[in-house]
Amino acid sequence: VNKAFTLTVTARNASGTTTPNYQDSAALSMTYVTPSTTQSGALSTTSLTASNFSSGVATISTMKYNKWGAIKIVATNGTDTAKTGTSSAITFYPKEFTLVFSTPPTARTFYYTNETFSGILKALDNDGAVIANYAGAASISGSSLGFPSTYTFTSADAGTHKFTGLKGTTEAATTVTGSDSGNSAAKRAGSRVNKQLP
């Protein structure tokens, strides 16, 4: 989400071959695939002029989309709006997750075993901002602190979920990792809980 990618728009004739002398504009819009309802998403580029086309092809190397989920991008001819072209589905994932634990009581840098605390898990985009529409399933690994193995974000979470009632039952320093279960490349974030002491 919010990471630049390359979009190529090709003007084709009735035979389906590239039209090298294309000299018109084109509008870029989107249709939602998953979720299928509107997400109030925005493309960073929504229009092309004739000058963007070279030999019938326009290449946008800095295209961005600002929401989680899958969309299709639609290019519409500027003069004849009945002429359109639609991309295959493009899926956008969080870049990473952050997991921050609550601060221990004053004068302590740790929690005692079986002392409860909380942790906040956030889904972040390429710019480090919370993805408010994130509704994916986050896998949580590396801990027996009371986290579920998988948590599916809801619309009420708005990309941020607080887990309460966490606790360690053994004396240990524990690393916990949150990741998008549908994208292994997003498994980049971890957070360390303080040492549990009896």
Phi, psi and omega per residue, in radians:
V1 nan 2.272 3.141
N2 1.145 0.391 3.032
K3 -1.810 2.370 -3.096
A4 -1.116 2.422 3.030
F5 -2.436 2.932 -3.088
T6 -1.728 2.222 3.076
L7 -2.023 2.259 3.115
T8 -1.987 2.204 3.115
V9 -1.978 2.158 -3.105
T10 -2.046 2.215 3.077
A11 -1.450 2.158 -3.121
R12 -2.101 2.642 3.106
N13 -1.569 -3.020 -3.070
A14 -1.102 -0.379 3.129
S15 -1.531 -0.080 3.123
G16 1.515 0.155 3.105
T17 -1.729 2.748 -3.100
T18 -1.097 2.387 3.099
T19 -1.695 1.722 -2.991
P20 -1.172 -0.404 -3.091
N21 -1.738 0.351 -3.123
Y22 -1.008 2.206 -3.103
Q23 -2.368 0.926 -3.135
D24 -2.318 3.027 3.101
S25 -1.647 3.047 3.088
A26 -2.648 2.482 3.074
A27 -1.792 2.518 3.130
L28 -2.005 2.227 3.106
S29 -2.387 -2.986 -3.107
M30 -2.508 2.744 2.939
T31 -2.141 2.518 -3.095
Y32 -1.534 2.361 3.127
V33 -1.857 -1.030 3.098
T34 -2.445 2.044 -0.191
P35 -1.093 2.712 -3.081
S36 -1.441 -0.238 3.111
T37 -1.514 2.807 -3.111
T38 -1.044 2.403 3.124
Q39 -2.007 0.156 -3.099
S40 0.946 0.666 3.141
G41 -1.384 2.881 -3.128
A42 -2.469 2.341 2.986
L43 -1.515 2.540 -3.122
S44 -1.263 -0.433 3.081
T45 -2.198 2.213 -3.092
T46 -2.123 -0.002 3.124
S47 -2.613 2.585 3.074
L48 -2.185 2.483 3.059
T49 -1.811 2.990 3.127
A50 -1.001 -0.563 -3.106
S51 -1.206 -0.295 3.103
N52 -1.328 -0.316 -3.094
F53 -1.647 2.375 3.055
S54 -2.293 2.045 -3.085
S55 0.970 0.626 3.078
G56 1.479 0.090 -3.085
V57 -2.216 2.307 3.047
A58 -2.013 2.270 -3.129
T59 -2.076 2.154 3.107
I60 -1.952 1.920 -3.056
S61 -1.617 -0.073 -3.086
T62 -2.097 0.452 3.136
M63 -1.182 2.437 3.089
K64 -2.373 2.709 3.026
Y65 -2.348 2.456 -2.890
N66 -1.851 0.244 -3.122
K67 -2.276 2.805 3.043
W68 -1.385 2.609 3.058
G69 2.079 -2.973 -3.113
A70 -2.006 2.425 3.101
I71 -2.373 2.894 2.918
K72 -2.061 2.440 3.136
I73 -1.736 2.323 -3.087
V74 -1.975 2.214 3.049
A75 -1.812 2.254 -3.096
T76 -2.119 2.263 3.127
N77 -1.017 2.397 -3.058
G78 -1.218 -0.489 -3.107
T79 -1.680 -0.805 -3.133
D80 -1.978 1.686 -3.034
T81 -1.225 -0.101 3.061
A82 -1.358 -0.261 3.141
K83 -1.605 1.942 -3.102
T84 -2.365 2.854 3.024
G85 -2.481 2.431 -3.055
T86 -2.159 2.356 3.128
S87 -1.334 2.954 2.943
S88 -1.282 2.958 -3.109
A89 -1.160 2.391 3.100
I90 -2.071 2.201 -3.095
T91 -1.815 2.377 -3.119
F92 -2.051 2.205 -3.090
Y93 -1.976 2.875 2.966
P94 -1.102 2.611 3.019
K95 -1.276 -0.693 -3.102
E96 -2.860 3.051 3.049
F97 -2.113 2.639 2.936
T98 -2.067 2.548 3.107
L99 -2.324 1.994 -3.066
V100 -2.076 2.241 3.142
F101 -1.601 2.692 3.104
S102 -1.114 2.713 -3.103
T103 -1.401 2.335 3.099
P104 -1.053 2.825 3.102
P105 -0.962 2.792 -3.109
T106 -0.894 2.435 3.078
A107 1.302 0.152 3.080
R108 -2.184 2.547 3.057
T109 -1.968 0.282 -3.079
F110 -2.591 2.957 2.966
Y111 -1.941 2.592 3.028
Y112 -1.329 2.735 3.052
T113 -1.033 2.423 -3.136
N114 1.185 0.186 3.015
E115 -1.561 2.247 -3.045
T116 -1.391 2.612 3.072
F117 -2.650 -3.114 -3.097
S118 -2.230 2.880 3.091
G119 -2.504 2.434 -3.121
I120 -1.959 2.132 -3.140
L121 -1.842 2.244 -3.131
K122 -2.199 2.455 3.027
A123 -1.693 2.162 -3.027
L124 -2.040 2.607 3.082
D125 -1.562 -2.999 -3.074
N126 -1.144 -0.380 3.136
D127 -1.653 0.028 -3.140
G128 1.494 0.167 3.122
A129 -1.606 2.621 3.113
V130 -1.174 2.389 3.106
I131 -1.552 1.762 -2.978
A132 -1.151 -0.480 -3.095
N133 -1.677 0.160 -3.090
Y134 -1.078 2.176 3.123
A135 -2.352 0.545 3.133
G136 -1.504 3.083 3.110
A137 -1.715 2.127 3.128
A138 -1.706 2.219 3.055
S139 -1.547 2.373 -3.121
I140 -2.120 2.133 -3.036
S141 -2.344 2.875 3.034
G142 1.537 0.293 -3.073
S143 -2.726 2.659 2.988
S144 -2.122 0.638 -3.059
L145 -1.420 -0.011 -3.121
G146 1.943 0.080 3.056
F147 -1.274 2.601 2.947
P148 -1.270 2.729 3.119
S149 -1.226 -0.493 3.096
T150 -2.457 2.386 3.054
Y151 -2.262 2.207 3.093
T152 -1.680 2.074 -3.130
F153 -1.157 2.557 3.095
T154 -1.926 2.955 3.113
S155 -1.104 -0.530 3.127
A156 -1.190 -0.468 3.125
D157 -1.177 -0.600 -3.095
A158 0.931 0.707 3.077
G159 1.500 -0.017 -3.114
T160 -2.356 2.188 3.118
H161 -2.257 2.360 3.116
K162 -1.803 2.174 3.064
F163 -1.714 2.253 3.135
T164 -2.027 2.937 3.098
G165 1.253 0.365 3.100
L166 -1.333 2.645 3.067
K167 -2.898 2.651 3.071
G168 -1.773 2.410 -3.109
T169 -1.788 -0.109 3.098
T170 -2.325 2.743 3.125
E171 -1.320 1.964 -3.091
A172 -2.971 2.704 2.940
A173 -1.690 2.218 -2.976
T174 -2.130 2.366 3.036
T175 -1.827 2.291 -3.114
V176 -2.074 2.382 -3.123
T177 -2.114 2.309 3.038
G178 -1.949 2.406 -3.120
S179 -2.634 2.786 3.078
D180 -1.346 2.167 -3.049
S181 -1.174 -0.296 3.138
G182 -1.656 -0.060 -3.067
N183 -2.527 1.758 -3.085
S184 -1.114 -0.433 -3.141
A185 -1.165 -0.329 -3.127
A186 -1.473 0.050 -3.121
K187 -1.441 1.233 -3.067
R188 -2.094 -0.194 -2.973
A189 -1.861 2.395 3.034
G190 -2.510 2.814 3.108
S191 -2.533 2.548 -3.036
R192 -1.845 2.291 3.053
V193 -1.581 2.572 -3.089
N194 -1.155 2.839 -3.099
K195 -1.067 2.311 3.110
Q196 -1.534 2.193 -3.129
L197 -2.077 2.468 3.140
P198 -1.275 nan nan
